[in-house]
Amino acid sequence: MYLEDRTVRLQLWDTAGQERFRSLIPAYIRDSAVAVCVYDITDRQSFASTKHWVDEVRSERGDDVVVVLVGNKADLGAERAVSVEEGEAKAQELRALFIETSAKSGLNVKALFRKVVQALVDLEGDAGGEPEAAPADQGTTISAEQLGAGGAAPAAGGSSCCS
């Protein structure tokens, strides 16, 4: 992925919160700079379990990791069980970035990855390599206004997640 004057390579590991991968998760977390914790906006239990997963990440990595809380299935707004405000509040509580996406329609998927890459660059900090510290209690929400054209609907024929 390109950001300003850099090319950033991301390696993604998706365990989907499945129990069969539970024993492997600490190894993935240990070597990760970012954790993306996704919940289903139509499922309150899914939302409730995010604290467990973020706590697990923090127990392995402390505060030396970017955490992004993602409410997925934004295309199912009529079936919403978790409000945007609840997601934002939980992200603040967990000291995480926040965004809602739709993997199905591609809404905000590119914006999510741009935000992840920008957070990684910000962690690098100044030329001395020291990370720039953000206030511990401050989360960040990505709003539709901040997205511009990058968060637009997918190209005809499918999702824009991988284009």
C-alpha positions in Angstrom: 0.0 0.0 0.0 1.3 3.4 -0.8 1.3 6.3 1.6 2.9 9.6 0.7 6.5 8.8 0.0 6.4 5.2 1.3 5.4 1.8 0.3 4.0 -0.2 3.3 3.6 -3.9 3.1 1.0 -5.4 5.3 0.7 -9.1 6.3 -2.7 -10.1 7.4 -3.7 -13.0 9.7 -7.4 -13.6 10.1 -8.4 -16.0 12.9 -12.0 -14.9 12.8 -12.1 -15.4 16.6 -12.4 -19.1 16.1 -11.6 -21.3 19.1 -9.7 -23.8 16.9 -7.1 -21.0 16.4 -7.0 -19.9 20.0 -3.7 -21.5 20.8 -2.0 -19.8 17.9 -3.3 -16.3 18.5 -0.7 -15.3 21.1 2.1 -16.0 18.7 0.4 -13.9 16.0 -0.2 -11.1 18.5 3.4 -11.1 19.8 4.8 -10.2 16.4 2.1 -7.8 15.3 2.1 -4.0 15.2 -1.7 -3.7 14.6 -4.7 -5.6 15.8 -8.0 -5.2 14.0 -10.9 -6.4 16.1 -14.0 -6.8 14.1 -17.6 -7.1 15.4 -20.9 -7.5 13.6 -23.1 -4.4 14.1 -26.2 -6.7 14.0 -25.0 -8.9 16.8 -24.6 -7.5 20.4 -22.8 -10.6 21.6 -20.2 -10.1 18.9 -19.8 -6.5 20.1 -19.5 -7.6 23.7 -16.7 -10.0 23.0 -14.5 -7.3 21.5 -13.2 -6.3 25.0 -11.9 -9.9 25.5 -10.0 -9.8 22.3 -8.5 -6.4 22.8 -7.6 -7.3 26.4 -5.8 -10.4 25.0 -3.9 -8.2 22.5 -3.0 -5.7 25.3 -1.8 -8.5 27.6 0.6 -9.7 24.9 1.7 -6.3 23.5 0.9 -3.7 26.2 0.3 -0.3 24.6 2.9 -1.0 21.9 0.3 -1.9 19.4 -2.3 -0.1 17.2 -5.8 -1.4 17.9 -8.6 -0.8 15.5 -12.2 -1.6 16.5 -14.3 -2.2 13.4 -18.0 -2.5 13.2 -18.7 -4.6 10.1 -21.9 -5.2 8.1 -22.7 -1.4 7.9 -24.8 -2.3 4.8 -27.3 -3.9 7.2 -28.2 -0.7 8.9 -31.9 -1.7 9.3 -30.8 -4.7 11.3 -28.4 -2.7 13.5 -28.1 -3.9 17.1 -25.0 -1.7 18.0 -25.1 2.0 17.4 -22.2 4.0 15.9 -22.1 5.9 19.2 -21.7 2.7 21.2 -18.9 1.6 18.9 -17.2 5.0 19.3 -17.5 4.9 23.1 -16.1 1.3 23.2 -13.2 2.4 21.0 -12.4 5.3 23.4 -12.7 2.9 26.4 -10.3 0.5 24.7 -7.9 3.2 23.4 -8.6 2.1 19.9 -9.3 3.7 16.5 -12.8 3.1 15.2 -14.5 2.7 11.9 -17.6 1.0 10.5 -17.2 -1.0 7.3 -19.1 -3.3 5.0 -17.0 -6.2 3.6 -19.9 -7.0 1.3 -20.2 -3.6 -0.4 -16.6 -2.4 0.2 -17.7 0.6 2.2 -14.8 2.1 4.2 -12.5 -1.0 3.6 -9.8 1.0 1.9 -10.2 3.8 4.5 -9.6 1.2 7.2 -6.3 0.1 5.7 -5.2 3.7 5.0 -5.9 4.5 8.7 -3.9 1.4 9.7 -0.9 2.4 7.6 -1.0 6.0 8.8 -1.1 4.8 12.4 2.0 2.6 11.7 3.8 5.5 10.2 2.9 7.7 13.2 4.2 5.0 15.5 7.6 5.3 13.8 7.7 8.8 15.1 10.5 11.2 14.4 13.9 10.4 12.8 15.1 9.0 16.0 12.7 6.2 15.7 10.8 7.1 18.9 7.0 6.7 18.6 4.9 9.8 18.9 2.6 9.2 21.8 -1.1 9.9 21.6 -3.1 10.4 24.7 -3.9 7.0 26.2 -7.6 7.8 26.5 -8.1 9.1 23.0 -9.6 7.0 20.3 -10.1 8.1 16.7 -13.3 7.8 14.7 -13.2 7.9 10.9 -16.2 9.7 9.7 -17.7 9.8 6.2 -16.5 13.4 5.8 -12.9 12.4 6.4 -13.0 9.6 3.8 -13.5 11.7 0.6 -13.5 9.6 -2.6 -11.5 6.8 -1.0 -14.5 5.5 1.0 -16.8 5.6 -2.0 -18.9 2.7 -3.2 -17.1 -0.2 -4.8 -16.6 -0.5 -8.5 -19.3 -2.1 -10.5 -19.3 -5.9 -10.2 -18.0 -6.4 -6.7 -16.2 -5.3 -3.6 -13.6 -2.6 -3.6 -11.6 -4.2 -0.8 -8.8 -5.6 -2.9 -8.5 -3.2 -5.9 
